[in-house]
Amino acid sequence: MTTEMASQVMLSAHHVHKRFGDETALNDVSLDLRSGSIHALVGLNGAGKTTLMRSMLGTVRADAGTVSVRCDEGMAPLGRLPRSEWRHVGHLIETPFAYAELTVTETVIAAARLHGVPRAAAAAAAYATIEHLELGHWAHRRTHTLSLGNRQRLGLASAVVHRPRLLILDEPANGLDPAGVHVIRR
């Protein structure tokens, strides 16, 4: 990664506010996430961490403020971010999603395809990601048979299989044993 790329803002939130009824979830939150950096949101349960992540992904609309994401043309507000640009974003918010009837491999291939990985490359990307996250032993198992920790690894595999420029993870080590935490950190 070049020095110029490392300094680029990938996501910017300015003066974000969000209320749910009488409850203020976000109050004037501003932050810039730069390429090549890792940020952590730390706070008590109910402090608004997940709401902020959902706001950064556009799954929760802020009452006020702006969120912009870097795309091929520069920074774009979430509402104007071209649909094709979402292929550069990976996420895992709260609990991982998987179709119960699909295998681990089928799930990760589907995630790759949904993020724009060409059909010819999706399987290879899925196999490499499954091995990297040490899910190979469960590759042919249906997802509903996985333990909590392996469902979490599957969710992470689905979030990173397309090698996103921006990755937003909510409690990525949730349910993982110490070996799983080590794999993710690596």
N, C-alpha and C positions, 0 to 999 in steps of 0.2 A: 504494500500500500504506500502510495506516495505521501509526502508531507502535506501536500495540498489536499488530497483526499481525506487524510486523517483529521484535518481541521474543518471539513465541511459539516455544516449542520444538516442532519438527516431528518430530524423532526423538531418542530418548534411549537410550543404552546405558550400563549400570551394571555394573561388575565382571565383564565378559565374559571367559570363559576358554574355550579350545578346544585340544584335543590331537588329534593324529593319531598313534596308537601312542605311541612314545617322544618324539615331537617336539611341543613346545609351540608352537602357532601364535599364540595370543592369551593374554596373561597379565594379567588384571585391567585390561582396557581400559574406560575410561569416557569418554563424551563426550555433549554436547548439540549438536544441529544446529538453528539458529534460522532462522525464515523470513526470506528476503531476504539470507541470507549464503551465502558460498561457502567451502568448506573443502577442503583438500588433504591427502591422506595421503602422506607422503614417507618413503621408506625403501628399503633394498636389496631386490633380488629375493629372494623367500622370507621377507620380514619379517612377512607376515601381512596385508598391505593388502587383497588380494582376499578372503581369508578373513573379514576384518572386514566388508567390503561384503556378502558373501554372508550373513553372520550378521544384518546389518541388514535384509536382504531375506527372511530366513527360509528360504533355500535350503540353508544349513548351520545345523544346530542347535548352539548353544553348549552346552558341558558344564556351565557355571555362568554365573550372571549373567542380566540381563534386557535386552531390547530392547523399547521401546515406540514407537508411532507415533501422531501426532496424527490423529484422525478427527473426524467431525462431532460426536461425543459427548464429545470430549476425548482424553486420552491412553489408548491401549489396548495391552496387551502383544501381541506378534506373534501368539501362539497364540489370542488372543481378538479379533483385529482382524477386523471383519466383512468378508467377501469383497468386498462392494461398495466398500469403502474403497480397495482396490488400484487403483481407477481414478484415484486422485490421486497415484500413484507412477509414476515413469518410471525406467528403468534400462538400462544397457548395461554388462555385466560381461564382461571379456576380449574375446571375438570376437563380432561381430554375427551374428545368426541371420537367415536368409532362406530361403524355399522357392525352390529353383533354377528351378522352372518358372514362377514368378510374375514379373511385371514390377515395376519399382521402384514405380510407382503402385499396383499391386494389393497389394504388400507393405505400403505405408504406409497404405492404406485398411484392410487387414486389422488392422494394429496399432491404428488408431483404433477400429475396431469392438470389438476385444478389450478395449480400455480403456474401453468404455462410451460412446463417441461415437455418437449416434443415426445411423442409416443415412442420413437426409436430410442430415446435416452432415458425414459422414465424408469424402466425396470432396472437398468444398471445403477441409476442414482438411488433407487430404493434399496437395492441389495447392499450397496456401499454404506448407506446410512444405517441400515439394520445392523450390519456388522460393527460399524463404528460405535453404536449404542449398545452393543452386545446383546442384541435381541435374536441372533441367529437360531438359537435353540428353539425359539417360539415362532419362527418365521411362517410355519404352515398351520399354526393353531388359529382357531377362530378367536376373534378379539374378546368375546364374552367369557372366555375361559381364563383370561389373564388375571394375575394378581394385581393389586392396586399399584405396586411399584412398576410392574411391566406395562400396565396401561399408561402410566405416566411416561415411561420411556417411549412408548408408541406415540403418545401425543407430541413429545419432543421430536421424534423422528419425522412426524408429519409436518411439524413447524419448520424444520431445517432442511428437508430433502431437496428443496429448490435453491438452496444457498442464498437466502435473502440478504439484502443490504441492511435491512432494519429488522430486528428481532425483539418482540415484546413478550416477556414471559412473566406470568403471575405464579409465584411460588413454584418454580420449576423443580425443586427437590421434594415436593410433597409426596409422601408415601414411599420414597426411595430408601433402600437399606444403605449402609455405609459404602458398599461397593458401587451401588448405583449413583450415589452422590459423587464418588471419585470419577466415574465414567463421564458424568456431565461436566464436571470441572475441567477434565482433560479436554 
